[in-house]
Amino acid sequence: MFFQLISALNISLVIPLYNEVKRIPLLQAGLERFCAQTTFPFEIVLVNDGSSDETVAHLATMQQDIDDSKITWQIIDLPTNQGKGAALAAGVKAATRSFVLTLDADMAAEPTELLLWQATDQTVGEDSKQIVIGSRQHPDSNVQAKFSRRFAGGVFNQLVRLMTGLAIRDTQCGFKLYPQAAAAEFFGDLEDEGWAHDIEILLRAKAAGYAIKVMPVRWKHVDDEKISLLKDGFAMLKSIFKLGRRYRNRMSVLQFPL
């Protein structure tokens, strides 16, 4: 039912980008595979988050290369780097379709995952008060990543659970699906516009009474990470602590599956 609604009402793919010239080929290949496997029209919203390289020029070339009448394009060029959360918020605000899928430019999880969700669980998203998130910790997920990265991610998510009360094992997977109204609500007036925005989104969703459905993903680590555990870790933990304290004052218990 839900994916029939997506087909009828259309979906916006919102993708933030920051200095992504090296990853544009991955992005293009992932979008082309999605085009080849879909029959319904959809929108692609690309948000350049103040890149200092030639990302915008490459996006324009990619748009010309992917010549498919099913696609409506938007390229948003933010004048300065504002953070991943802010870039996503700008994309969500511009999105025109009834559903919003956020995902990363490196195509670590490709939009074709949406079609796998359709094939494996027809109940995904049937409730209008529901968002659906990919989880690399789901037992049915296929994750290709170095042990060190998986270990660090596990430790990070344990800290998130302790500091916020979110009983969810993967908050940071960028592959998330929202009804458009929910996306507009949750991304509006973000307190954290950087890497911790995912946690704030989940906290806001729970506070608003939304159900969170967790689904498996095929996820492949891509080198050239933009986040450093040593450099950015303390700032992220500080943001998470603030968010946890703020939302714990609103809700006594937050429960999520997986």
Secondary structure by P-SEA (a helix, b strand, c coil): caaaaaaabbbbbbbbbcccccaaaaaaaaaaaaaaaccccbbbbbbccccccaaaaaaaaaaaaaccccbbbbbbbbcccccaaaaaaaaaaaccccbbbbbbcccccccaaaaaaaaccccccccccbbbbbbcccccccccccaaaaaaaaaaaaaaaaacccccccccccbbbbcaaaaaaaaccccccccaaaaaaaaaaaaabbbbbbbbbbbbbbccccccccccaaaaaaaaaaaaaaaaaacccccccc
